[in-house]
Each structure stands twice: as C-alpha cells, then as structure tokens.
Amino acid sequence: EKKIQHIRATYRRVLALPVKDLPFDCAEADFTGSFQQRVEGGQLVWARYDVGYAHGSSGFELLMDGGQVLFVLTHADSWHFDVDSDLPETPAGQQSPTVDSVHQERYYFEGDTVLRALQKSALARSVKEEKIDAQLDAAVNEPIPKPDGPKVLQEARAIAAAKPSTSVESPPSASLRTQCSIWMPGTGRRYGRSVWARRP
C-alpha cells in the first residue's frame, strides 16, 4: 500500500508541472486529439494521448519516474441516443434523450510488475438528469480479473518514446500510430495514417 500511496503522491505533484500540448486535427477522418507532455529535470514524467470522434473519445495517460512507468490510466467514453426512453417523440428543436457511458482502467507498476489493476464504469441517462462525471465519481473501483500488464507497459513505453511526425507522406517505419488514429472502443479497428514517430 505504501508503494501505491507513493505513486499517487508523485502523480499529484507531477500534475502541477507545466504541460506542453500538441493538438492535431484529422478532418479527413473526423478526428481531433492532443498529445500532452510534462517534463522534469529534462526527463519525461507524464504524457497523455487523447482522440475524440463524433460519438465519444478515448485516451491513454502515463506517469513515469527515472524512465520507469509507474502508473497508467486509460479511458473510453461514448454516447448514443436513448432508444429505451419512454418519453414521447422529441418535439422539433429540442434535444433527443441520450445515454453517456465511460470506462476507466488504472494500472500501478513497480518495474514490470503490476502492483494493482483497477477498473470502473459508469452510465448516465439524460432523461433521468444524470451527469456522467457524478456517476463516475460514485462508481466503485474493482480489480481487473486478468490484467494485461505487459501489453499496457508496451503501449506506455511506445507513447513515452513518441513525438509528432512532420512526415505524413512517408511516415517512419518505427511509427507509434497510423495518422490521426486510435483504437475505436469495442471495434478493434484503426483509422488513418501515422502522426507519431520515435524520437531520433
């Protein structure tokens, strides 16, 4: 538990550092997103990769210390029209009822070992005047039954080693992602070409 508390304290401290934001816009695929970094003593200590699309967004956040990944937070959220609503047909000019959903996973590491892996999800229906942030705050973290630590670490290290690529026509072979792309939650599909290249 002391190791978890140390990671949480480090996370709070690092979030106070200045952030460098590298936004990108993928008009051809209706994606927008950003790659954010925080640096301390010349070393990357925090990074976050987010992509938003028409019906939601997903992201990957990581915390590092001395070149080692300490913590990873992933999220995927989406919304859709509430087909189960028992309200009468929505009058013209008024917003139709919607359902928001979000899923988060938290991984705490010591080296290559997963100290703790937690997940929580929430859902909010506009017909009930529910707010997704409040629903998520009220949700309980539960252990991930089969945490995939190696896969999460591989992704975290790839993002930590990445930077925006200015080469769109000929993306480098060691690219992290295909341009303006991210895994669409629940689909296993990628979109676009590469925007991320490994540091020289």
C-alpha positions as CSV (number, residue, x, y, z in Angstrom):
1,E,0.0,0.0,0.0
2,K,2.9,2.4,0.7
3,K,4.1,2.0,-2.9
4,I,0.6,2.8,-4.2
5,Q,0.4,5.9,-2.0
6,H,3.9,7.0,-3.3
7,I,2.7,6.7,-6.9
8,R,-0.4,8.7,-6.1
9,A,1.6,11.4,-4.4
10,T,4.0,11.6,-7.3
11,Y,1.1,11.8,-9.7
12,R,-0.4,14.8,-7.8
13,R,3.0,16.6,-7.8
14,V,3.7,16.0,-11.5
15,L,0.3,17.4,-12.5
16,A,1.4,20.7,-11.1
17,L,4.2,20.9,-13.7
18,P,3.7,23.0,-16.9
19,V,2.1,21.0,-19.7
20,K,3.1,21.0,-23.4
21,D,0.0,20.5,-25.6
22,L,0.4,19.2,-29.2
23,P,-3.1,19.2,-30.7
24,F,-3.9,17.6,-34.0
25,D,-6.9,17.7,-36.3
26,C,-7.8,14.9,-38.7
27,A,-10.5,16.4,-40.8
28,E,-10.5,13.5,-43.3
29,A,-11.5,11.1,-40.6
30,D,-13.5,13.4,-38.3
31,F,-10.9,13.0,-35.5
32,T,-9.4,15.6,-33.2
33,G,-7.0,15.0,-30.4
34,S,-3.9,16.0,-28.5
35,F,-0.6,14.7,-27.2
36,Q,0.4,16.3,-23.9
37,Q,3.7,16.1,-22.1
38,R,5.2,17.2,-18.7
39,V,8.9,17.2,-18.3
40,E,11.0,17.5,-15.1
41,G,14.8,17.8,-15.0
42,G,14.9,17.1,-18.7
43,Q,13.1,13.8,-18.4
44,L,9.5,13.0,-19.5
45,V,7.5,12.3,-16.3
46,W,3.9,12.4,-17.7
47,A,2.2,12.0,-21.1
48,R,-1.4,11.8,-22.3
49,Y,-2.7,10.8,-25.7
50,D,-6.4,11.6,-26.4
51,V,-8.5,11.3,-29.5
52,G,-12.1,12.4,-29.9
53,Y,-14.6,11.4,-32.6
54,A,-18.3,12.0,-33.3
55,H,-19.7,9.8,-30.6
56,G,-17.0,9.8,-27.9
57,S,-13.3,9.8,-27.1
58,S,-10.6,7.6,-25.7
59,G,-7.2,8.3,-24.1
60,F,-4.1,6.9,-22.5
61,E,-2.3,8.6,-19.7
62,L,1.0,7.6,-18.1
63,L,3.2,8.6,-15.2
64,M,7.0,7.9,-15.2
65,D,9.9,8.3,-12.8
66,G,13.5,7.7,-13.7
67,G,12.5,6.3,-17.1
68,Q,10.2,3.7,-15.5
69,V,6.4,3.6,-15.9
70,L,4.7,4.0,-12.6
71,F,1.0,4.4,-13.5
72,V,-1.3,4.2,-16.5
73,L,-4.9,5.5,-16.8
74,T,-6.9,4.6,-19.8
75,H,-10.4,5.8,-20.6
76,A,-13.1,5.2,-23.3
77,D,-16.3,7.2,-23.3
78,S,-19.2,7.3,-25.8
79,W,-22.8,8.4,-26.2
80,H,-25.8,7.3,-28.1
81,F,-29.5,8.3,-28.4
82,D,-31.6,6.7,-25.7
83,V,-33.8,4.2,-27.7
84,D,-35.1,2.8,-24.4
85,S,-36.6,6.2,-23.3
86,D,-40.3,6.0,-22.6
87,L,-40.7,9.7,-23.3
88,P,-43.0,10.7,-26.2
89,E,-41.3,11.7,-29.5
90,T,-39.0,14.7,-29.0
91,P,-40.5,17.9,-30.3
92,A,-38.7,19.7,-33.1
93,G,-35.9,21.9,-31.9
94,Q,-35.4,20.0,-28.7
95,Q,-32.5,17.7,-27.9
96,S,-33.3,14.0,-28.0
97,P,-32.6,11.9,-24.9
98,T,-29.0,10.4,-24.7
99,V,-27.0,7.9,-22.8
100,D,-23.4,8.6,-21.9
101,S,-21.0,5.8,-20.8
102,V,-17.4,5.7,-19.7
103,H,-14.9,3.0,-18.7
104,Q,-11.6,3.6,-17.0
105,E,-8.7,1.3,-16.1
106,R,-5.8,2.1,-13.7
107,Y,-2.6,0.2,-13.6
108,Y,0.1,0.7,-10.9
109,F,3.5,-0.7,-11.7
110,E,6.8,-1.4,-10.0
111,G,9.2,-2.2,-12.8
112,D,7.5,-4.8,-15.0
113,T,5.2,-6.0,-12.1
114,V,1.6,-4.9,-11.8
115,L,1.1,-3.8,-8.2
116,R,-2.6,-3.1,-8.7
117,A,-5.1,-3.0,-11.6
118,L,-8.5,-1.4,-11.2
119,Q,-11.4,-0.6,-13.4
120,K,-14.7,1.2,-13.1
121,S,-17.5,2.1,-15.4
122,A,-20.5,4.5,-15.3
123,L,-23.6,5.3,-17.4
124,A,-25.8,8.4,-17.3
125,R,-29.2,8.9,-18.9
126,S,-30.3,12.4,-19.7
127,V,-34.0,11.6,-19.2
128,K,-33.1,11.0,-15.5
129,E,-31.0,14.2,-15.4
130,E,-27.9,12.1,-14.6
131,K,-24.4,13.5,-15.1
132,I,-21.7,11.2,-16.2
133,D,-19.0,12.8,-14.1
134,A,-21.1,12.4,-10.9
135,Q,-21.9,8.8,-11.9
136,L,-18.3,8.0,-12.4
137,D,-17.2,9.6,-9.1
138,A,-19.8,7.4,-7.4
139,A,-18.7,4.2,-9.2
140,V,-16.6,1.7,-7.3
141,N,-13.2,0.7,-8.5
142,E,-13.0,-3.1,-8.9
143,P,-10.0,-5.4,-9.6
144,I,-9.4,-6.2,-13.3
145,P,-9.8,-10.0,-13.3
146,K,-7.0,-10.7,-15.8
147,P,-4.8,-7.5,-16.1
148,D,-2.6,-7.4,-19.2
149,G,0.4,-5.7,-17.7
150,P,2.9,-6.4,-20.5
151,K,0.5,-5.0,-23.2
152,V,-0.2,-1.9,-21.2
153,L,3.5,-1.3,-20.5
154,Q,4.4,-1.8,-24.2
155,E,1.8,0.8,-25.1
156,A,3.0,3.2,-22.4
157,R,6.6,2.9,-23.4
158,A,5.8,3.5,-27.1
159,I,3.9,6.6,-26.2
160,A,6.7,7.8,-24.0
161,A,9.1,7.4,-26.9
162,A,6.9,9.1,-29.4
163,K,6.7,12.6,-30.8
164,P,4.6,14.2,-33.6
165,S,5.9,13.3,-37.0
166,T,6.1,16.0,-39.7
167,S,6.3,13.3,-42.3
168,V,2.8,12.4,-43.4
169,E,3.5,11.3,-46.9
170,S,6.2,8.8,-45.8
171,P,5.8,8.0,-42.1
172,P,8.8,6.4,-40.5
173,S,8.9,2.7,-40.1
174,A,9.0,3.0,-36.3
175,S,5.8,4.8,-36.1
176,L,3.6,4.5,-33.0
177,R,0.3,5.0,-34.6
178,T,-1.3,5.3,-38.0
179,Q,-2.0,9.1,-38.8
180,C,-4.7,10.5,-36.6
181,S,-5.7,7.1,-35.4
182,I,-6.6,5.2,-32.3
183,W,-8.4,2.0,-31.5
184,M,-12.1,2.6,-31.7
185,P,-13.6,1.3,-28.4
186,G,-15.0,-2.1,-28.8
187,T,-14.3,-2.4,-32.6
188,G,-10.6,-3.3,-32.7
189,R,-10.2,-1.1,-35.8
190,R,-7.7,1.7,-36.6
191,Y,-8.2,4.6,-38.9
192,G,-5.9,6.9,-40.9
193,R,-2.1,7.2,-41.3
194,S,0.8,7.8,-38.9
195,V,1.3,11.0,-36.9
196,W,3.7,9.6,-34.3
197,A,7.4,8.8,-34.9
198,R,10.0,7.6,-32.4
199,R,12.5,10.2,-31.2
200,P,15.7,10.3,-33.1
